[in-house]
Structure formats: structure tokens, C-alpha cells
Amino acid sequence: MKTNPGRFFEDYRLGEVIRHAVPRTVSGGERALYHALYPARGALYSSDEFARGCGLPASPIDDLAAFHLVFGKSVPDISLNAVANLGYAEGRWLAPVWPGDTLSAASEVIGLKQNSNGKSGVVWVRTTGTNQHGRKVLEYVRWVMVRRRTPADDAPDPVVPKLADAVAPGDLVLPEGLHFRDYDNVAAGEPHLWGDYAIGEVIDHVDGVTIEEAEHMLATRLWQNTAKVHFDATNRADGKRLIYGGHVISLARALSFNGLANAQMIAALNGGAHANPCFAGDTVRAWSEVLDKAETSEPSVGAIRLRLVAVRQGSEPFVLRTAEGKYAPEVLLELDYWALLPR
């Protein structure tokens, strides 16, 4: 048999390192397509001149575009037979990705736990993306519910990794040379700096975008995401293609420009969950809550910890969970991350 049906839960071994196939050389086309798919307007990722004014040699590839590229590499080995992608933790962007860089990815299995029904189990992996020089550009943990090939009562001893609630501010990595000493608020699009945000503040990002079938299909193919639920309409009983979670992440992040235009770079991913399925035709809106603030090693750069929530039409304002503690049915995404912005 020469074709690959993908891994099932019983195919994973604790501690194994999986090198993912097909390195990808990044070009300026990635940026153009990313900005075509989402209303992405961050100045640092749009303008070489703006980026140079912030101490960088040029505009890097958008941080989430780099994330999607690395994530897509891992799909054939980690989540081809997934029931659901359950969450993220301990994510850090370690170096900018530039046009011309070639990205590769590998994942280490750090946890396994079979579900009580014997039909599936949860796999935890730590995925690392590296460039052509062997330098790590990002790393993150995710956990996925994966089908068993054959249901079974016997299960491996469960190992659930202990993960940090958040990346510590001291562990945030600033790109070499980054500063906001001569920051151009007019070019960036908003006047609000680090000191203008208060912990506990909630920001309604106002705008909404309706997801079209063609857009999310293009995104799935762009990032070489081969998960069947995203491109094969016969994979689900309802005949619908599930919107790739990364598409919702990028859409919500782009919408957050209105109110957080100066949150230029994502430095860390503390946690996240795809709360409810998203389908073509849904109109996505977003709001953010300021969870924390911190100084960094560069006096002109501040860090802000944000909860980004994406919701579909019909959502009540700023409602995340029901009275029972479950995600409200209109909530699509909860993402907890650190961003860098001028002080």
C-alpha cells in the first residue's frame, strides 16, 4: 500500500519526534494572499518602510501566516484523522520569517489519553518550526482528538502534560532590533499606546465579515492543510465543510485592528479553543479583553495580554460562556495571546 491513510490514535508513541514532510520556501506571495484573504492592515506587516522605522530590515511575513505554514505541515501526521482540534498552549514566536526563508516542522508527542468510549483519544504534541539555518522561528503545543483505527477497551497509561497557564512575560522574545522609539501613529492608524489600555478593559471591534466558501477553501489549500473535514464535503453527514480554525483566528485578529491597530506583533500564544464549529455563510465579529500588561527588555516596547473572542451572528455582546460554564453557542473562538505595541 503506497497511499497514506493518516495516523490513528494507536499509532502514536509517547516521546516520538515526527518530522513533517514538504519544507516550504516563503515568498512575498504569501503576504499578498494573506492580505487578500483577511482584512489584515497591521502597518508593520504591510510596509517595509514602516518596519525599518521600527528597527527591522524589512517587513516580515505576518506572524499568523508563519503559524499557519508550520501548522499545515503537521496536519498529515497529527490531525488528518482528527475529530477536533481541542486547544493550544505555550506558543512563542522566536524569530521573524522573511521572504526567501524555507520553513520545516517537527512535532514531539508529549501526551496520550484514550477516551472512555474506546473510539478515540487525545494526542498532545509540541510542534516546532525552523528555518533553513536550523533556527527555531516558533513553537507551540496543541492537543487533538484523534480516531482509533479499531475501537478497543485496552488503553495505554494516560499521560497528560502539565502546561503553563500563560507564557511568562520574561520569556517573550523580541525580534532583533525591534523598537518603537520613532513610532508613527498616523501611519499605523490609531493613537492608542500601551499606557492607554487598562486591565479588564473590553473592546468591541465593531466590524464583521461573512465567510465565503471559496475564501476558506483557498486558505486551506494555501497552508497545505489536508484535514478531510475542511475540504471534503462527503466527510461529514451534513455535507458541510468545516471552516479551518486558523481561518477564524486570522479573521478575528484582522478584525481586531479596529481598536488594537498598534498591537503590531503576536509574541506568544497562551491558550486557545475552537469553541463551536464555523461554516461558510457565518458572519464573524470579534471583541477583546485586556488580561494583563508587562514591560519588555526594550523600553519603547510594551506587552499586552489579550483575550480575543470571535463570534457568529446572533451573539450577545461580550458573552463568552453560559450560566452553566459552557461556551455560548455563538462563540467560535477564544484565543489568549501576548502582543507587542508601542509605549
C-alpha positions as CSV (number, residue, x, y, z in Angstrom):
1,M,0.0,0.0,0.0
2,K,1.6,3.2,-1.1
3,T,-1.1,5.7,-0.1
4,N,-1.2,7.2,3.4
5,P,-4.4,6.9,5.4
6,G,-3.0,9.1,8.2
7,R,-2.2,8.2,11.7
8,F,-4.8,6.9,14.2
9,F,-4.6,7.2,18.0
10,E,-2.9,3.8,18.4
11,D,-0.1,4.8,16.1
12,Y,1.4,7.4,18.4
13,R,4.1,6.7,21.0
14,L,5.0,9.0,23.8
15,G,8.3,10.8,23.2
16,E,8.5,10.1,19.5
17,V,9.5,13.0,17.2
18,I,7.8,13.2,13.9
19,R,9.5,15.2,11.1
20,H,6.8,16.6,8.8
21,A,7.1,16.4,5.1
22,V,7.5,19.1,2.4
23,P,9.5,22.1,3.5
24,R,8.1,25.4,2.2
25,T,10.0,28.4,0.8
26,V,8.1,31.5,1.7
27,S,7.7,34.3,-0.8
28,G,6.0,37.7,-1.0
29,G,3.1,35.8,-2.5
30,E,2.3,34.5,1.0
31,R,1.8,38.1,2.2
32,A,-0.3,39.1,-0.7
33,L,-2.6,36.1,-0.4
34,Y,-2.8,36.5,3.4
35,H,-3.9,40.1,3.0
36,A,-6.3,39.2,0.2
37,L,-8.0,36.5,2.4
38,Y,-8.3,38.7,5.6
39,P,-8.7,42.4,6.1
40,A,-5.2,42.5,7.6
41,R,-3.9,46.1,7.9
42,G,-1.1,45.9,10.5
43,A,1.4,48.5,9.4
44,L,4.5,46.6,10.4
45,Y,3.5,43.7,8.1
46,S,2.3,45.9,5.3
47,S,5.1,48.4,4.8
48,D,8.9,47.8,4.5
49,E,9.4,51.5,5.3
50,F,7.3,51.3,8.5
51,A,9.2,48.2,9.6
52,R,12.5,49.9,9.0
53,G,11.3,52.7,11.2
54,C,10.8,50.1,13.9
55,G,14.3,48.7,13.7
56,L,13.7,45.8,11.4
57,P,15.4,45.4,8.0
58,A,12.1,45.0,6.2
59,S,8.5,43.8,6.7
60,P,8.5,40.2,7.8
61,I,5.8,37.7,6.9
62,D,2.7,38.1,9.1
63,D,3.1,36.2,12.4
64,L,-0.1,34.2,11.8
65,A,0.9,33.4,8.2
66,A,4.1,31.8,9.6
67,F,1.9,29.9,12.2
68,H,-0.4,28.6,9.5
69,L,2.5,27.4,7.4
70,V,4.1,25.4,10.2
71,F,0.6,24.2,11.4
72,G,-0.2,23.0,7.9
73,K,3.0,20.9,7.8
74,S,1.8,19.0,10.8
75,V,-1.7,18.2,9.7
76,P,-1.0,15.0,7.7
77,D,0.8,13.4,10.6
78,I,-1.2,14.8,13.6
79,S,-4.7,15.7,12.6
80,L,-5.6,14.0,9.3
81,N,-8.0,11.7,11.2
82,A,-8.9,14.2,13.9
83,V,-12.4,14.6,15.3
84,A,-11.5,18.0,16.6
85,N,-8.5,20.3,17.4
86,L,-9.0,21.0,21.1
87,G,-6.6,23.6,22.2
88,Y,-3.3,25.4,22.2
89,A,-0.7,26.4,24.8
90,E,2.9,27.6,25.4
91,G,3.2,29.1,21.9
92,R,6.1,31.5,21.2
93,W,7.2,33.4,18.1
94,L,11.0,33.1,18.3
95,A,12.3,34.8,15.2
96,P,10.7,36.7,12.2
97,V,10.1,34.9,9.0
98,W,11.3,36.7,5.9
99,P,10.5,36.2,2.2
100,G,13.1,33.6,1.0
101,D,13.1,31.6,4.2
102,T,12.4,27.9,4.0
103,L,10.3,26.5,6.8
104,S,10.3,23.0,8.1
105,A,8.3,21.5,11.1
106,A,8.6,18.7,13.5
107,S,6.3,17.5,16.4
108,E,7.1,15.7,19.6
109,V,4.3,13.6,21.2
110,I,4.2,14.8,24.8
111,G,0.8,13.3,26.0
112,L,-1.7,10.5,25.2
113,K,-5.1,9.7,26.8
114,Q,-7.6,7.4,25.3
115,N,-11.3,8.4,25.7
116,S,-13.6,6.2,27.7
117,N,-15.6,5.2,24.6
118,G,-12.6,3.4,23.2
119,K,-13.2,5.0,19.8
120,S,-10.8,8.0,20.0
121,G,-8.1,9.5,22.2
122,V,-6.4,12.8,22.8
123,V,-2.8,13.4,21.5
124,W,-0.7,16.3,22.8
125,V,2.2,17.5,20.6
126,R,4.8,20.2,20.8
127,T,5.4,21.5,17.2
128,T,8.4,23.5,16.2
129,G,9.0,25.4,13.0
130,T,12.6,26.0,11.9
131,N,14.1,28.0,9.0
132,Q,16.8,26.9,6.6
133,H,19.5,27.8,9.1
134,G,18.1,25.4,11.7
135,R,16.9,28.4,13.8
136,K,13.5,28.0,15.6
137,V,11.0,30.5,14.4
138,L,8.1,29.4,16.5
139,E,6.9,26.6,18.8
140,Y,3.5,25.7,20.3
141,V,1.6,22.9,22.0
142,R,-1.7,21.7,20.7
143,W,-3.9,18.7,21.6
144,V,-6.2,16.9,19.2
145,M,-8.9,14.3,19.5
146,V,-8.0,11.5,17.0
147,R,-10.0,8.5,16.0
148,R,-8.8,5.0,16.7
149,R,-8.4,2.7,13.7
150,T,-10.3,0.0,15.6
151,P,-12.2,0.6,18.8
152,A,-10.6,-1.0,21.8
153,D,-11.2,-1.3,25.6
154,D,-7.5,-1.6,26.4
155,A,-5.8,1.8,26.6
156,P,-2.2,3.0,27.2
157,D,-1.5,4.5,30.5
158,P,-2.7,8.1,30.3
159,V,-0.1,10.8,30.3
160,V,-1.4,14.4,30.4
161,P,1.3,17.0,30.2
162,K,1.3,19.9,32.7
163,L,1.2,23.1,30.7
164,A,1.7,26.7,31.8
165,D,-1.4,28.8,32.1
166,A,0.4,31.6,30.2
167,V,3.8,32.4,28.8
168,A,5.7,34.4,31.3
169,P,6.5,38.0,30.1
170,G,10.2,37.4,30.7
171,D,10.0,34.5,28.2
172,L,8.7,36.7,25.4
173,V,11.2,37.0,22.5
174,L,11.5,40.4,20.8
175,P,12.8,40.4,17.2
176,E,16.4,41.5,17.0
177,G,16.5,45.3,16.6
178,L,12.8,45.9,17.2
179,H,11.9,49.3,18.9
180,F,9.1,51.7,18.7
181,R,11.1,54.9,19.6
182,D,10.1,56.7,16.5
183,Y,6.7,55.2,16.1
184,D,4.4,56.8,13.5
185,N,0.9,56.6,14.9
186,V,-0.7,58.3,11.9
187,A,0.8,55.6,9.5
188,A,-0.2,52.9,12.0
189,G,-3.8,54.0,12.0
190,E,-4.6,54.7,15.7
191,P,-3.2,56.8,18.6
192,H,-3.7,54.3,21.4
193,L,-0.4,53.2,23.1
194,W,0.4,50.7,25.8
195,G,-0.5,53.1,28.6
196,D,-3.9,53.8,27.1
197,Y,-5.2,50.3,27.8
198,A,-6.4,49.1,31.2
199,I,-6.5,45.6,32.6
200,G,-10.1,44.4,32.4
201,E,-11.0,46.7,29.5
202,V,-13.2,45.2,26.9
203,I,-13.0,46.4,23.3
204,D,-15.8,45.8,20.7
205,H,-14.0,45.6,17.3
206,V,-17.3,46.7,15.6
207,D,-16.8,45.2,12.1
208,G,-18.0,41.9,10.7
209,V,-17.0,39.7,7.8
210,T,-19.2,37.0,6.2
211,I,-17.1,33.9,5.4
212,E,-17.4,32.7,1.8
213,E,-16.8,29.1,0.8
214,A,-14.2,30.0,-1.8
215,E,-12.1,32.0,0.7
216,H,-11.7,29.4,3.4
217,M,-11.1,26.7,0.7
218,L,-8.3,28.9,-0.7
219,A,-6.8,29.4,2.8
220,T,-6.9,25.6,3.5
221,R,-5.0,24.9,0.3
222,L,-2.6,27.8,0.7
223,W,-1.4,26.4,4.1
224,Q,-1.4,22.9,2.7
225,N,-3.9,21.8,5.4
226,T,-5.1,18.3,4.3
227,A,-7.6,17.7,7.1
228,K,-10.5,16.0,5.4
229,V,-13.2,17.9,7.3
230,H,-12.0,21.1,5.7
231,F,-12.0,20.2,2.0
232,D,-14.1,17.0,1.6
233,A,-17.8,17.7,1.7
234,T,-18.6,14.0,1.9
235,N,-16.6,13.7,5.2
236,R,-19.5,15.0,7.4
237,A,-23.0,13.7,7.5
238,D,-24.4,17.2,6.9
239,G,-22.4,17.6,3.7
240,K,-20.7,20.8,5.1
241,R,-17.0,21.6,5.0
242,L,-15.8,22.8,8.4
243,I,-14.0,26.1,8.4
244,Y,-10.4,25.7,9.2
245,G,-9.8,27.1,12.8
246,G,-6.8,29.0,11.6
247,H,-9.0,30.9,9.2
248,V,-11.2,32.1,12.1
249,I,-8.1,33.0,14.1
250,S,-6.7,35.2,11.3
251,L,-10.1,36.7,10.5
252,A,-10.6,37.7,14.2
253,R,-7.1,39.0,14.5
254,A,-7.6,41.2,11.4
255,L,-10.9,42.5,12.7
256,S,-9.2,43.5,16.0
257,F,-7.3,46.2,14.1
258,N,-10.2,48.5,14.9
259,G,-9.3,49.2,18.5
260,L,-5.9,47.5,18.6
261,A,-4.1,48.8,15.4
262,N,-0.9,49.3,17.4
263,A,-0.8,45.7,18.7
264,Q,1.7,45.1,15.9
265,M,3.2,41.7,16.6
266,I,2.0,38.5,18.3
267,A,4.7,37.3,20.7
268,A,3.1,34.4,22.4
269,L,0.0,32.1,22.4
270,N,-1.1,31.3,25.9
271,G,-4.1,29.3,25.1
272,G,-7.0,28.9,22.8
273,A,-10.0,26.8,21.9
274,H,-12.3,26.5,18.9
275,A,-15.5,26.7,20.9
276,N,-18.1,25.8,18.2
277,P,-17.9,24.8,14.5
278,C,-17.9,27.6,11.9
279,F,-19.4,27.2,8.4
280,A,-19.5,29.2,5.2
281,G,-22.2,31.9,5.5
282,D,-21.4,32.7,9.1
283,T,-20.7,36.4,9.8
284,V,-17.8,36.7,12.2
285,R,-17.3,39.6,14.6
286,A,-14.8,39.9,17.4
287,W,-14.1,41.5,20.8
288,S,-11.1,41.6,23.0
289,E,-10.5,41.8,26.8
290,V,-7.2,43.1,28.3
291,L,-6.0,40.5,30.7
292,D,-2.5,41.8,31.6
293,K,0.3,44.2,30.7
294,A,4.0,43.9,31.1
295,E,7.2,45.7,30.3
296,T,9.8,44.2,28.0
297,S,13.6,44.4,27.6
298,E,13.1,47.3,25.1
299,P,11.8,50.4,26.9
300,S,9.8,51.5,23.9
301,V,8.0,48.2,23.5
302,G,5.2,47.1,25.8
303,A,3.5,43.7,26.0
304,I,-0.3,43.4,26.4
305,R,-2.1,40.1,27.1
306,L,-5.4,39.9,25.3
307,R,-8.4,37.5,25.1
308,L,-9.6,37.6,21.6
309,V,-13.1,36.2,21.1
310,A,-14.7,35.5,17.7
311,V,-18.5,35.1,17.5
312,R,-21.1,34.5,14.8
313,Q,-24.2,36.4,14.1
314,G,-26.8,36.4,16.9
315,S,-24.2,36.6,19.7
316,E,-25.0,38.7,22.7
317,P,-22.4,41.5,23.3
318,F,-19.3,40.3,25.3
319,V,-20.9,36.9,26.3
320,L,-18.3,34.1,26.4
321,R,-20.0,31.4,28.4
322,T,-23.4,30.3,29.5
323,A,-24.6,30.2,33.1
324,E,-23.6,26.5,33.2
325,G,-20.0,27.5,32.3
326,K,-20.1,26.2,28.7
327,Y,-19.1,28.3,25.7
328,A,-22.1,30.2,24.4
329,P,-23.3,28.6,21.1
330,E,-22.4,31.7,19.0
331,V,-18.8,31.7,20.3
332,L,-16.4,30.4,17.6
333,L,-13.0,31.1,19.1
334,E,-11.3,32.1,22.4
335,L,-7.7,33.0,22.0
336,D,-5.3,34.2,24.8
337,Y,-2.1,35.8,23.4
338,W,0.6,38.4,24.1
339,A,1.1,41.2,21.6
340,L,3.8,43.9,21.3
341,L,2.9,47.5,21.0
342,P,4.5,51.0,21.5
343,R,4.8,52.5,24.9
